[in-house]
């Protein structure tokens, strides 16, 4: 089942961010928990697909 999702992103230092559109250019991202997260807060996860763009 194709979902045709759009991944919005404002992290300009990531090499997958299409800055003009503020979108992630990856077809999928991996979201992982931060160490021992039990807080039930939105910031207990992070994008593991992030890669620093050395060109910026």
Residue pairs with C-beta under 8 A, 6 or more apart in sequence:
6 23
7 23
7 24
7 26
7 29
8 22
8 23
8 24
9 16
9 17
9 22
9 23
9 24
10 17
10 22
11 17
11 47
11 50
12 19
12 56
13 52
13 53
13 56
14 24
14 47
14 50
14 51
14 52
14 53
15 51
15 52
15 53
15 54
15 55
16 24
16 25
16 26
16 49
16 50
16 51
17 23
17 24
17 25
17 53
18 24
18 25
24 49
26 49
28 49
29 47
29 48
29 49
30 47
30 48
30 49
31 45
31 46
31 47
31 48
32 45
32 46
32 48
33 44
33 45
33 46
34 43
34 44
34 45
34 46
37 44
37 45
38 44
